[in-house]
């Protein structure tokens, strides 16, 4: 089973930046679509950003222009650079991997059900 471990969460002030990192185990990282989801208390887990196998990126409207997802296949990592953070970004952030290889390499899903592996989550808290 693929294991995903997130790091980089913490407490930041509104307007600040934070960079999350997810490290994956296994030898087939390059075949995975990767994504970040987040879940605030009392809310459903929501899509944040995704990156396809060859690097095509997708973003939720709420973070577009502020967040950047990237992957480093040589290091088995996917990062989420978060800029211009506000209170609405406070949530537990989860890294997810989709190991399906039957879709085009530019594709990455945006639904939780599409992803096969999940990290433990890392807390991001934005204070005023």
N, C-alpha and C positions, 0 to 999 in steps of 0.2 A: 504494500500500500504506500502511496505517495504521502509524505509528511510535509506539511507547510508550517513554517514558523515565522510569525511576524515580529517586527521590532520597530522601534522608533516613536512609539506613541508617547504621549505625555501631556503636560499642561502648558498651554501657550496663551498669550494675550490676543485679543481680537486684533485683526490686521496682521498678525504674525504668520510665520511659515513653519512647516514641519515636513519632514521626509520620512515616510514609512518604507520599510523594506520587508520583503518576504523571500525566504530561502526555501527552496524545494529540494527534497531528496529524490533519488532516482536518476536514471540515465536517459530518460526520454522527455526531458523538460522542453526540448525544442518542438515537440509534437503537441504541446498543450496550449490551448487558449487560457490566458490568465486574466483574473479580474479582482477588483476590490469592491466589496460591499460594506455597508455600514448599517448599524442598528442602534437607534436611540431608545431610551426607556419608553415603554408603552407603544412603540411603533414597530411596524414590520421591517424586516431587513430589506434594504433598498440598494439598487445598483448605483455604483459610483463611477467606475471606469473599467475598461477592459482593453486588452491588447491581444491581437491574434498571433498566430504562430510566426508570421513573417513581419510582425510589427505594426500592422494597421491598428489604430486606436479608436476607441469609442468612449463617449462621456455622457453622463447624465446632464441634462440642461442646467441643473442647479450648481454644477461644478465646472462647467465648460468655461474655459478661459482662465480658471484659477488653479485647477489641478492638472498634473501631467503624469501619465502612466508610462513606464518604460520597462524594458526587459533586457537582461544580459544573459544570453543563453550560455555563454562560457562559464558564468558563475552560478547558474541556476537561480537567478533572482529576478524579482519584479519589484519595482519601486513605485511609490506614489508621492510625487512632490506636491505639496499642498501650500498654496499661497493665498494671501488675503482671507485668512480664516475668520469666520464669524461664529456666533453662538449656534447657528443652525447646523454647523459642522460637528458639533459635539456628539459623539457616538462611539461605540465599539466598532472598529474597522477590522474586517475579515478579508484575508487573502483566499482566493479560490482558484482551482484548476479544473479545466475540462480536458479530459484525455481523449476525447473523440477526434479521430483523424479523417473522418469521412466527409468533412465539410471543407470548403475552400480555405486555403491558408490565410486569406484576408479576413476571415469571419471570426467573430467572437460573440457569444450570446450575452444577453443582458438579464437573464432570469436566473434566480437561485437554483431552480430545478435542473438547469442544464449543467451545473458544475458537480464534479464527482468528489473532489477533495477540498477540505476546508482547514484553515488554520485555527488557532485557538482564540484569535482576536487580540487586538491591542487598543487600549482606551485612548481616545483623543478628547481632551477637554479644552474648550476655548473660553477663556474668562474675559470679562469686561474690566 
